[in-house]
């Protein structure tokens, strides 16, 4: 975690650590399975017209590493481009001035460098922060969430404190590392499928069927499914941790809870087309771009349910009340 005044959560950290450990075990199992298949394939191949399994793995690894590095180093640029956001200064209008003022207060409270500030031109009320560290971080709010008729300054402060917590905890780096295995497995599934489709069923010079891409594809599917569920679990822990640390930083968990209710409720007024366009950034957003009742099953969601988040914030309110 970065050296800021954002509070850590030992319980959530332990759960996130356990999730990363399980992902590591899956990775070891995946690598072991691939090594076995390569050895088997090499020992049984006697001149082949079919695709080489080790070549498939090599290309998947190269593309996967490139994708992971791109996400790690350019997550801020990718997110800004996807959302159509533009960087703004404190003198670029009343919305920009309000946003900068709140972020200045939060940076002073958290003792962390100020991120770049951006505004996305959409009426969908939301916000996100990204960047591999505090030096290159960017915090983006939509014009919808900056509407004063939607959120008070205290509620908006709670949302932005939540988002800046992601930067303080280096969540982009954590999620990029966690997602690497899923990327590799997904690429292996695709490569194996197309290899089988365009010649994987050919036979070698001894008449032996080159169908080893099929077990590779099945192994990759299993690994992808497991890693996908673990990554979503890790993402939900990450959101709960950001809620907690943001609420403790501001000392106003009730304001963050109120913002959650308002923003989630306002999603029902946003056209479906706009929500679909925003879906690629759901993992970054304060709340996912889904209409109430449209959310996916809990195990597939990037965010905890509204009820779960409100219950956790209520616990923090009671804890703060007892401390006083």
N, C-alpha and C positions, 0 to 999 in steps of 0.2 A: 504494500500500500504506500502511496505517496505520503510525504511528511506534511500533513495538513492537520487541521483541527477536526476533521470529520471523524466521528466516532466509529470504531470497528465493532463488529458483532461476532464474538467468538463462536457462538452456535452456528450462525450462517457460514462463517469461514470454515468451520469443521465440515459442514455438509457440502460446501463447494469443493473442499479438499477431497472428500470421499468420492464425489462425482468425478473429479479429475483423475483420481486413482483408478476408478472403474474404467474410465476411458483409456487409461494407460494399459490396463489389463486387456481390454479389447484390442488395442493396437498390437500388443505382443502376440495375442492369439492370431490376429490377422496376418502379421508378418510371418509367424511360424507356419501357418497354413499355406501361405504363398511360397515360402521356401520349399516346403514339402512338395507342392505341386510342380514347381520348377524342376526340382530334382527328379521327380517321377517322369515329367515330360521329356527332360533331357535324356534320361536313360532309356526311354522307349521310342525315341524319334530316330529314324534312319533315313533322313532325307525327306523333307516335307514340302508339300505345296500349300499347306495350311498356315495360319498365322502363328507366330511364336509368342508364347505366354509371357516370357521375360521381356519381350519388346513391348507388349501391352502394359506391363507393370512399369517399365521405364518411362513411357510416354505419360502414363497417369501420374507418376511421381513428379515428373518435370512440370507438367501443367498444374498439378496440385500445389507444388511449392511456389510456382509463379503466382498463382491465384492468392495463396495465403500471404505472400510477401506484398502483393499489391493491396490487399485488404488492410494489412498492417500499416504500411507506409502512406497510403493514399486514401484511407477511410474518410478523412475530412473532405477531400476533393470529390470523392465519389458520392458522398451523402449530399453535399451542397448541389452538385450537378443534378442528381436524381430529384431533389426537392425543388429545384429551380430557385434556390435561395441566393441572396446577395449579401455581401458583407456591408455592415453599416457602422457609422461613427455616431457619437453622442449628439451631433448637430444635424443628423439626417432625418429630422422630423420628430414629432411628439412620441410616436411609438418607439423610435430608436432611443430617444432621451430617457423614456421610462425604463426601457430594457437595460440600458447601460447603468442607470442609477441603482437599480435593484442588484445587478451583477456586481457593481462596485461594493455594495454593502456586504454581499455574500463573500466576496473575495477577502474583505477585511476580517470578517468573522472566521473564515476558514484558514486564513493566512496562506493563501495560494495565489499564484500568478493569474492575472485576468485572461480569460480565453478571448479569442476573436468572437465578435458578435454578428449574427446574421438574421435576416428575416425572410421567411418563405411566403410568397404571395398566394395563400390559400385560406379560405374561410373555415377550413377544418381546424378546430382548436387543438393544438398539440405543440410539442417541443422535443428537441433531442440535442444531445451533446456527443461529440465523437472526437477522435484524435488519440494517438498512441501514448501521449503524455501531456502534461500541463503546458509545455512550451509550444505545442502545435495544435492545441485543442481549439475547437470551435463550438459555440453554443448557438443553437438556432431556435427561434420561436416563430410560429406562424402568425399572420395578421389576424387570424381568427381568435387565437388565445390572448392576443394583446388588446382585443376589444374590451374596453372598460366596463361595458354592460354585462360581460361574462364573468370576469374574475376581478376581485379586489387586489390591491397591491400585496396584501399579506398572502392571499391564495397564489398569486403568480410567483411570489417569492418562494413559496413552498415547492412549486413545480420546478423552478430553476435550481433550487438547492438540491432537489432529487437528481436533476440532470448533471449538475456539476459534481455530484458524488460519484457518478460513473467515471468521470475523468480522474478524480482523486484516487479511486480504487483501480485505475488502469484496466477497466473492463474490456476495452477494445482489444488489448493485448491478450487478456485471459480468454475471451471468446474466439479470437483468431486461432490461438493455439488449440483450443478445444475443438474447433471446427475442422482442423486440418485432416483428421482421420476420415470424417464424413465426406470431405471433398474427394479424397483419394478413392474411397469406396464407391462413391457415385460415378466417378470417371471410369473406374474399372468395370462397373455394370454396363455403362454405355459402350465402352470400347469392346468388351467381350460380346455384347449383343450384336453390334455391327460386324464384328469379325466373323461371328457365326453366320450372320445373315449373308455376308458377301464372301463366303468361301471356307468358313470354319468346318463344314462337314465334309471337306475333301479328304481323300485318303492318301497316305504316303506310298512310297514305292513298294512296300511290303503289304499293302492292302489294309494297313491299320488305320482306323478312323481317328481323325484329329478332332476329338470332341472334348479335349481337356479345358477348352474355354468355358464349357458349361459349368463344371465344378468351381472354376474361378468366379464366374458370374454369380453362382448361388452363394458362395462364400462372401462375396462383396455385398450382395443384397442383405444378408444377415447382419454383417458388420455395419452397413449403412443404417439399417433399421434401429439397431441397438444404440449406435452413436447419436442418431437423430434424437431419440427419446432422452438420452442423457444430456445432450446439449440443450434441449428445451427445458429440462429440469434445472440445469445450471443457470439458464437465462431467468427462470422464475425466481430462483434464489437471489440472483443479482438484483432483480427489481425490488424484492423485499428488503434487501440490504440498503439499496439506495433510498427507499422510503424511510427506513429507520434512521439512517445517518443524516438525511436531509431534514427530517423532523426534529432530531436532537440538535442539529446546528442552529436552526431558527428558533427552537423552543416552542413551536406552534404546530404540533401534530394535527390539531383540529382544523387548521387552515388548509393543510395538505389534503386531509380527508374531504373537506368541502370542495376543494378544487377537483379531486378525483370524481366525486359525484357529479359535479357540473359538467366537466369535460366529457365523461362517459355518456351522460344524458344528452348532451348536445350532438353527439355522433349521430343520433337518430334523425337529425334535421339536415345532415349532409347528404347530397346526392350520391347514389351508389357508384356512379362513374368516378367521382372524385375520390371516394374511399378506395376503389380498386387501383387507381393510379398511385395512391399512397402506400399500398400494401408492401412494396419492396423495402420500405423503411420501418416496418412494424417492430422489428427487433430493437430499433433505436428509439422509437417514440415513447413518450411518457405513458400513453395508453394506446393500444392497437387500433388501427383504422378499421373498425368493424361496427356495424350497427348493433344496438342492444338486442340480444337474442340470436345474433349471427355468429357469436364466438365459437371457435372450434372446441372440441373436447379438451378437458384440462390437460391431459398428458401431451397434447400436440400444441398447446398454446405457448407463446413466448413470454406471456405475462401471467401472474397469478390472477385469480378471479377478483372482481371488485370487492366482494364480501370478505375474502381473505385479507386483502390489503387494508380494508377498513377495520377489521378486527385487530390486526397488528398495530395499527395507528392508535386505536382505542387503548390498547395495552400500554403504549408509550405515554399517552395522556395521563393514565392512572399512575404510572411510575413517576412522571414529573410532578404530579399532584402530591404524591406521598413524600417526595424529596423536599417539597416546600413546607 
